[in-house]
Amino acid sequence: MFKYLIGVAILSNIVVSRKHPEPYYGTKIGPLQDFAHGIRGIVYAVDETTIFIKGFSYDGTGPDAFFWIGNSPRPSPEGIIIPYPEDYRERDPPVLKSHNNTDIILRLPMGKRIRDIRWLSVWCRRFTVDFGEVFIPPNLEVPKPRVLPEFKRLAHGLRSDNITILDAKTFYIPNLHYDGAGPDAYFWVGNGTEPTPFGFKVPNELGSFEPLRGYLGEDIEIQLPGTMTVYDIDWLAVWCVKFRHNFGHVMIPKDLDVPPALGQTKISPPWWYNPTTTTTVPPAPNNCREFLDKRLQVRWIMKGDRVEITLSARIGDDKYMAFGLSGDNNKAQMIGADITVVFFDKDLRSFRAEDYYISHLSQCDGKSGVCPDERIGGRNDVSVLHGDRTNGVLTIKYSKPLHTNEAINDRPIPESDPVSVIAAFGPLNNRTEANAHTRKDRTDTDSQINFSDLNDNQCTLTVENLPPEDGILSWPPAKIIGENTFYVKIGPTGGAKGYSKITGLPSWGTCYYINDLLIPELFVERGQTYRFVVETGESQTNPARFHPLYISDSSIGGFKQLNEEQQRQQRIYAGIDYDSNGEPFPIATGRYCEWAHKSIDRALESDTFENYKATLRLECDDGQATFFNWTVPMDAPDTLYYQCYVHQNLGWKIRVVDPGYISQQNGENVTAGASISIPTETLSVYLMTIILQTIIIWQL
């Protein structure tokens, strides 16, 4: 890996004749002319459907302002909105908010292209006022994706359709075939007239540098790593490093004029792509169904002779999701069903998808029952394409052939007709196989899907809003925005509505309360200094009451539990120091304060966290609080974590934002964390701590 990074750095500094000077934003259209509200920015045409505004500014006070395009001689009410941001969830596009020197990517809506419009404006619909504008020059030449030949076919069944360079970093490879048998094969780029061992790895479509798996006609996108662009390389290949063997390649021409890589290209087949023409094609399929009281979401798309299916649900690591063809095409029937069981394998730390056949309603005995195909003499015909767990939601995408040669274990998926499907949740047994589920966790009515549909979207929830497997919703996650001092204590996790539901992580019974809120997300700005006043225990002989807080890039914490190699893999930002022998120690070890139950845990009876907190009382030991200050580095990543030095999974996220972000919020989206009244006892202890530490420092 180290050699690879050095190689990228060397390649990135090779003096190559480039088409454009850097930085390159596309074809310059011109500056926005300001008529009102401080409009500023330089406008570029990135490609035929994308506009980039460098350094956009607007004071945000217009009551009904939007980015606005049209074909009239001047901006007028006859224009149309360019939604920004484009991934809004409401019914109508959001009104344009304030911006200060923001880089913005705009995608033209409704199939529009740059040549179809005459101007871009910041326009107020309510008062029909043009706040600022720029005119599109006629016959403007814009960068375009470049279509290349297919992979040269040399070994291991490698082939594809014509490859497209979408932008300066992104390749679209349609209908990719490769048998996956190369022991050490990767996407590989370099210089020269043909592939050589002196090349560099390119991550696969999932961003991984693992050896390539097999592909059966899939459409994928890959992106060059680091600062490397297509102007730095002469070829793209599939190459076996171990045996120095070229399985196939395509040459990169030198006369490129492709769009810059500004983040406008998403890792999915581009909506405009057609391998033989430059005309547009219909948008990508948008299929989605909800099952099991909307707790399981199923998305699908048919690609050639396979179907790609994505399952999402809010379940734990000891559970599975199952989906597939019913045993009867007119009702929900388990016997005779051909299903896929997906789950996260805790031991292997990997996402898995297993092909199952159900011959009896019993646990698999190796011959019959609810069995993986491989246990009863068949083959696992499904393959995992992607897996993810975010905020408790498990999402696994897998690929399954429409037809196999297993007449007993597999049922054919119709290419154009609807077919009955079933779905279920359940626990995994000690073989990590599907165990029996409850009646409420399986489908009991007939549901049919046509896998060739393009827009069968009946989902009413986003993935983020999927209800939990048990139907119990968490309390809304707390956020603290605009505070510079964080008071840290210990408290209960909130049972079925608290820590585990909010984070998707297991909990051992206690967690951090900050400013009297249950594991809030902390918003901090780069370059600003924050104070953490910690009252989480100082006695190392009582681990149940010793929870020093530290800040790192680890989502689980527990630094003390790790060996030296594992510790080096965490980046520490605050809360840990090292003694003269190089041994780490926590610096935040103040007295112990805990929000304790007045009687029993009333989480299930509490509709809100505020109601739950009323069932608690604050108990503090004698002693002093401790504190540390943290100045957020300018290069800090967007997400960090506050966690316990000794134990895992006591804390949660720190959102790191750029300077000025918090002041721009104007109080919006700020929970009680922004107006917390600090308990008198805590405040007095905190002030006394500062006085004592000041006296000690003065005496020294």
Number of C-alpha atoms within 10 A of each C-alpha: 8 6 9 12 14 11 15 18 14 10 20 16 11 10 8 11 10 15 13 14 8 8 7 16 22 25 19 20 19 17 19 22 17 17 14 14 16 16 22 23 24 17 26 22 25 29 25 20 19 21 25 25 25 18 15 21 19 23 14 17 11 22 13 17 24 23 20 24 29 20 17 13 10 17 24 18 18 10 20 17 19 19 20 18 16 13 8 11 10 7 6 8 16 16 17 22 17 16 18 18 13 15 15 18 20 19 21 20 15 8 14 15 15 23 16 14 19 18 20 24 27 27 27 20 18 11 12 13 19 20 21 23 24 21 20 21 15 10 8 13 15 21 19 19 21 17 18 17 14 20 23 17 15 14 15 15 17 21 24 20 18 19 21 21 23 24 26 22 23 23 24 25 24 20 19 22 20 21 14 17 13 22 13 16 25 23 21 24 28 20 18 12 9 15 25 18 16 13 23 24 25 21 19 19 19 15 14 10 15 13 19 22 16 18 18 19 19 20 18 18 24 20 25 22 16 12 12 17 19 23 20 22 21 18 20 24 25 27 27 20 21 11 12 14 18 21 23 20 24 21 21 20 13 14 9 18 18 23 28 27 18 17 9 19 18 9 16 13 16 15 13 17 19 14 14 8 9 11 9 11 13 10 14 14 17 14 21 21 18 20 18 17 14 17 22 26 24 20 20 25 21 20 17 13 14 19 19 20 23 21 23 23 26 26 26 21 17 15 22 26 26 22 25 23 26 26 22 16 16 14 18 22 20 25 16 19 26 25 29 25 22 28 28 24 16 11 7 8 8 12 21 22 25 23 24 31 29 24 20 15 12 13 16 20 11 14 11 17 18 26 25 25 24 16 15 17 11 18 18 16 19 20 19 19 18 15 21 14 19 13 13 22 23 24 24 23 22 22 23 21 19 18 16 14 11 14 10 12 24 25 21 14 23 14 18 10 12 16 21 20 26 26 26 23 28 21 20 19 13 9 7 16 22 26 18 17 15 10 10 12 20 20 21 16 13 16 19 18 18 18 23 20 18 17 13 17 15 11 16 13 13 9 18 13 13 21 21 19 21 12 12 12 18 22 20 12 17 19 22 25 26 20 17 17 15 19 21 25 28 28 27 23 23 24 17 16 20 24 29 21 27 21 21 19 20 16 19 13 14 21 26 30 24 25 24 23 24 27 27 24 21 24 20 25 24 19 16 14 14 17 15 21 27 28 29 28 28 21 15 13 8 10 12 12 17 23 33 26 31 25 23 21 21 20 20 19 26 21 26 16 13 14 9 10 8 10 15 11 11 14 12 17 18 20 24 18 12 11 8 6 6 8 8 14 15 19 19 25 23 23 21 23 23 24 20 18 17 12 9 9 17 18 22 15 9 17 14 14 20 11 13 17 22 12 18 19 14 15 12 17 12 9 14 19 26 23 23 14 14 16 15 18 14 14 9 16 13 14 16 21 21 27 29 26 24 21 20 22 23 30 28 24 21 22 17 21 19 14 14 11 17 18 10 13 13 10 12 9 11 17 16 15 21 16 13 13 11 12 10 9 9 17 14 11 16 18 11 14 18 14 12 12 12 12 11 10 9 8 7 6
